[in-house]
Amino acid sequence: MVPAVPPYFDFLIEAFRRGETGRFVHLGHWDLAEGFDPDAPPGPDEFARAQDRLNAYLLDMAALRPRQGVLDVGCGFGGTLDAVNRHLSDMELVGINIDSRQLDVCRQIAARNGNRFRWEQADACLLPFADASFDRILCVEAMFHFNSRRAFLREAARVLKPGGMLVASDIALTPSGRRLQADDPRIRENLLSVYGPWPDFAGEDADHRALADAAGLRVGEILDATRNTLRSHRFTVPSAFDRGEHAGNAALRAAAMLRQLHRGGHLQYLYMRMDKPA
């Protein structure tokens, strides 16, 4: 079964068309230097810079080189592959998404530096590529939208070349978050209605190390970026909502609940690198 497109993308696509947002659809990364204040008033373009910082962090983990084949699974509006397109040459850049509207946005990107783009509508758990097709696979803040993390990692291992690498970021509930949602069914209902399918929301299948091992991948690195991404919720939840406006907006209610879980230590945001043995 092909998963449904999370409904918050309706808002993001319209915002992009109006020029109100860029090509990144993920949270941002904030460097936690001494004196950093997560509650300080936001500055202009601060969130866009933080999104670019998170993207750059993951691309650094991927250690990309010219003339590689790169697959971005859940490619959003194409921001990650466009960054590769701007900085490297002679790359085979392939993005997949289940949403044709997002792919239409991606197709507006012009290739440069001798790179080649391909955008395909496909399910992350049934990748339409031959074995050993790519040097790198990227998956930025999309895995929790897939029908199964386990199936996706198995497919990623299959289409990676020996010696290839998967680099991803993912959101999962902590043990306290799993207990909290079990006690309050509104958490599950609100979040799944907007961010689903989140197939292992309660944590039944969210151990990335165990899943990587089952898929034949070796975990090279897992970094906890929960605190680095926390400030992003100042931008995902508008202050008007906190003042009681737009209370009927389901997407904003879910975003506020995600913020509450994140702030309360009930959610973790992870960066990870998984290697396919040579």
C-alpha positions as CSV (number, residue, x, y, z in Angstrom):
1,M,0.0,0.0,0.0
2,V,1.4,3.4,-1.0
3,P,1.3,5.7,2.0
4,A,-0.8,8.9,1.9
5,V,0.9,12.3,1.5
6,P,1.0,13.9,4.9
7,P,-1.6,16.8,4.7
8,Y,0.8,19.5,6.0
9,F,2.4,19.4,2.6
10,D,-0.7,21.0,1.2
11,F,0.2,24.1,3.2
12,L,4.0,23.9,2.3
13,I,3.4,23.6,-1.4
14,E,1.1,26.6,-1.5
15,A,3.6,28.5,0.7
16,F,6.4,27.6,-1.8
17,R,4.3,28.8,-4.8
18,R,3.7,32.1,-3.0
19,G,7.4,32.5,-2.4
20,E,7.0,32.3,1.3
21,T,9.3,29.3,1.9
22,G,12.3,27.7,0.2
23,R,13.1,24.3,-1.0
24,F,13.8,22.7,2.4
25,V,10.9,21.1,4.2
26,H,12.8,19.9,7.3
27,L,13.7,21.4,10.7
28,G,16.8,23.4,11.2
29,H,20.1,22.8,13.0
30,W,21.2,25.3,15.7
31,D,24.8,25.3,17.0
32,L,24.6,25.2,20.8
33,A,27.5,27.6,21.5
34,E,28.0,29.1,24.9
35,G,25.3,31.7,25.5
36,F,22.9,30.2,23.0
37,D,19.3,31.1,24.0
38,P,16.7,28.8,22.4
39,D,13.9,31.3,23.4
40,A,15.5,34.4,22.0
41,P,13.3,36.3,19.4
42,P,14.0,35.0,15.9
43,G,15.9,37.0,13.4
44,P,15.2,37.5,9.7
45,D,15.9,34.4,7.6
46,E,17.2,32.6,10.7
47,F,15.1,29.5,10.1
48,A,16.2,29.2,6.4
49,R,19.8,29.4,7.5
50,A,19.3,26.7,10.2
51,Q,17.6,24.5,7.6
52,D,20.6,24.9,5.3
53,R,22.9,24.1,8.2
54,L,21.1,20.8,8.9
55,N,21.3,19.9,5.3
56,A,25.0,20.8,5.1
57,Y,25.6,18.7,8.2
58,L,24.1,15.6,6.6
59,L,25.9,16.1,3.3
60,D,29.2,16.4,5.2
61,M,28.4,13.0,6.8
62,A,27.7,11.6,3.3
63,A,31.3,12.5,2.1
64,L,30.1,13.0,-1.5
65,R,32.6,13.1,-4.3
66,P,32.2,14.0,-8.0
67,R,30.8,11.5,-10.5
68,Q,28.8,9.6,-7.9
69,G,25.2,8.4,-8.2
70,V,23.0,9.8,-5.4
71,L,19.4,8.9,-4.5
72,D,17.3,11.2,-2.3
73,V,14.4,9.2,-0.9
74,G,11.5,11.5,0.1
75,C,13.1,14.3,-1.8
76,G,10.6,17.1,-0.8
77,F,11.1,20.2,-2.9
78,G,14.6,19.1,-4.1
79,G,16.6,21.3,-1.8
80,T,19.1,18.6,-0.8
81,L,19.9,17.5,-4.3
82,D,20.0,21.1,-5.5
83,A,22.8,21.7,-2.9
84,V,24.7,18.8,-4.3
85,N,24.0,20.1,-7.8
86,R,25.6,23.5,-6.9
87,H,28.7,22.2,-5.3
88,L,29.7,19.0,-7.1
89,S,30.1,17.9,-10.8
90,D,29.2,15.0,-13.0
91,M,26.7,13.6,-10.5
92,E,23.7,11.4,-11.3
93,L,21.1,12.9,-9.0
94,V,17.8,11.0,-8.5
95,G,15.0,12.0,-6.3
96,I,11.8,10.0,-5.5
97,N,8.6,11.0,-3.8
98,I,5.1,9.6,-3.6
99,D,3.7,13.1,-4.3
100,S,3.6,14.3,-7.9
101,R,3.1,17.9,-6.8
102,Q,6.4,17.9,-5.0
103,L,8.2,16.3,-8.0
104,D,6.7,19.1,-10.2
105,V,8.4,21.6,-7.8
106,C,11.7,19.6,-8.1
107,R,11.6,19.7,-11.9
108,Q,12.0,23.4,-11.9
109,I,15.7,23.0,-10.8
110,A,18.2,23.5,-13.6
111,A,21.1,21.1,-13.7
112,R,24.6,22.5,-13.7
113,N,28.2,21.4,-13.5
114,G,27.6,18.5,-15.8
115,N,25.1,17.0,-13.4
116,R,22.0,15.0,-14.4
117,F,18.7,15.0,-12.6
118,R,15.9,12.4,-12.6
119,W,12.7,12.7,-10.6
120,E,10.4,9.7,-10.1
121,Q,7.2,9.0,-8.3
122,A,7.8,5.9,-6.2
123,D,7.3,4.3,-2.8
124,A,10.4,4.3,-0.5
125,C,9.6,0.8,0.6
126,L,9.6,-0.5,-3.0
127,L,12.4,1.3,-4.8
128,P,12.2,0.9,-8.6
129,F,15.9,0.5,-9.1
130,A,18.3,-2.4,-9.8
131,D,20.6,-3.8,-7.1
132,A,23.8,-1.8,-6.5
133,S,22.6,1.3,-8.4
134,F,23.8,4.1,-6.1
135,D,26.9,5.3,-4.3
136,R,24.9,7.3,-1.7
137,I,21.3,7.4,-0.5
138,L,20.0,10.4,1.4
139,C,16.8,10.5,3.4
140,V,16.3,13.8,5.2
141,E,13.5,13.8,7.8
142,A,11.2,11.5,5.8
143,M,11.7,8.0,7.2
144,F,8.9,8.4,9.8
145,H,6.5,9.0,6.9
146,F,7.2,5.6,5.3
147,N,5.0,2.6,5.7
148,S,8.0,0.7,7.3
149,R,11.5,1.7,8.4
150,R,12.5,-1.9,8.2
151,A,11.3,-2.3,4.6
152,F,13.0,1.0,3.6
153,L,16.3,0.1,5.0
154,R,16.2,-3.3,3.4
155,E,15.5,-1.6,0.0
156,A,18.2,1.0,0.6
157,A,20.8,-1.8,1.3
158,R,19.7,-3.5,-1.9
159,V,20.2,-0.5,-4.2
160,L,23.4,0.7,-2.6
161,K,26.6,-0.3,-4.2
162,P,29.1,-2.3,-2.0
163,G,31.0,0.3,0.0
164,G,28.0,2.7,-0.4
165,M,26.4,4.8,2.3
166,L,23.0,5.8,3.6
167,V,22.8,9.1,5.4
168,A,19.5,10.1,7.1
169,S,17.8,12.1,9.8
170,D,14.8,10.7,11.6
171,I,12.3,11.6,14.3
172,A,11.2,9.0,16.9
173,L,9.6,9.0,20.3
174,T,11.7,8.3,23.4
175,P,10.6,5.7,26.0
176,S,8.9,8.4,28.0
177,G,7.1,9.6,24.8
178,R,5.9,6.2,24.1
179,R,4.4,5.9,27.6
180,L,2.9,9.3,27.3
181,Q,1.1,8.6,24.0
182,A,-0.1,5.3,25.4
183,D,-1.8,7.2,28.3
184,D,-3.2,10.0,26.1
185,P,-4.7,8.7,22.8
186,R,-5.1,12.3,21.6
187,I,-1.3,12.5,21.0
188,R,-1.4,9.5,18.6
189,E,-4.6,10.8,16.9
190,N,-3.4,14.3,16.3
191,L,0.1,13.5,15.2
192,L,-0.8,10.6,12.9
193,S,-3.6,12.6,11.2
194,V,-1.0,15.1,10.1
195,Y,2.4,13.4,10.1
196,G,1.4,9.7,9.5
197,P,1.6,7.0,8.6
198,W,4.5,6.9,11.2
199,P,4.1,3.0,11.2
200,D,6.1,2.4,14.4
201,F,4.9,5.5,16.3
202,A,4.8,3.6,19.6
203,G,8.4,2.4,19.0
204,E,7.7,-1.2,18.1
205,D,10.2,-0.9,15.2
206,A,12.3,2.2,15.7
207,D,15.7,0.8,16.9
208,H,17.9,2.0,14.0
209,R,20.9,-0.1,15.0
210,A,18.9,-3.3,15.0
211,L,17.1,-2.4,11.8
212,A,20.4,-1.6,10.1
213,D,21.9,-4.9,11.2
214,A,18.8,-6.8,9.9
215,A,19.1,-5.0,6.5
216,G,22.8,-5.9,6.2
217,L,24.0,-2.3,6.9
218,R,26.7,-1.3,9.4
219,V,26.0,1.8,11.6
220,G,28.9,4.2,11.2
221,E,27.5,7.0,13.2
222,I,24.3,8.0,15.1
223,L,24.2,11.5,16.5
224,D,21.4,12.9,18.8
225,A,20.5,16.3,17.4
226,T,17.4,16.7,19.6
227,R,18.6,19.9,21.3
228,N,20.1,21.2,18.0
229,T,16.7,21.1,16.3
230,L,14.5,22.3,19.2
231,R,14.5,26.0,18.3
232,S,12.9,25.2,15.0
233,H,9.5,25.0,16.6
234,R,9.6,28.8,17.1
235,F,9.1,28.8,13.3
236,T,6.8,25.8,12.8
237,V,4.2,27.0,15.3
238,P,3.3,30.7,14.8
239,S,2.9,32.9,17.8
240,A,-0.7,33.6,16.7
241,F,-1.6,30.0,17.5
242,D,-0.1,30.3,21.0
243,R,-2.4,33.4,21.5
244,G,-5.4,31.2,20.8
245,E,-5.9,32.0,17.1
246,H,-6.4,29.3,14.4
247,A,-7.3,26.8,17.2
248,G,-9.3,24.8,14.7
249,N,-6.3,24.2,12.4
250,A,-5.4,20.5,12.7
251,A,-1.9,21.0,11.2
252,L,-1.0,23.7,13.7
253,R,-2.4,21.6,16.6
254,A,-0.2,18.7,15.5
255,A,2.8,21.0,15.1
256,A,2.3,22.3,18.6
257,M,2.0,18.8,20.0
258,L,5.2,17.8,18.3
259,R,6.8,20.9,19.9
260,Q,5.5,19.9,23.3
261,L,6.9,16.4,22.9
262,H,10.3,17.8,21.7
263,R,10.5,20.3,24.6
264,G,9.5,17.7,27.1
265,G,12.2,15.2,26.2
266,H,9.7,12.8,24.7
267,L,11.0,13.0,21.2
268,Q,14.4,12.6,19.7
269,Y,15.9,13.8,16.4
270,L,18.7,11.7,15.1
271,Y,21.4,12.1,12.3
272,M,22.8,8.7,11.1
273,R,25.2,7.1,8.7
274,M,24.9,3.5,7.7
275,D,27.4,1.8,5.5
276,K,27.1,-1.2,3.1
277,P,30.1,-3.5,3.5
278,A,32.4,-3.5,0.4
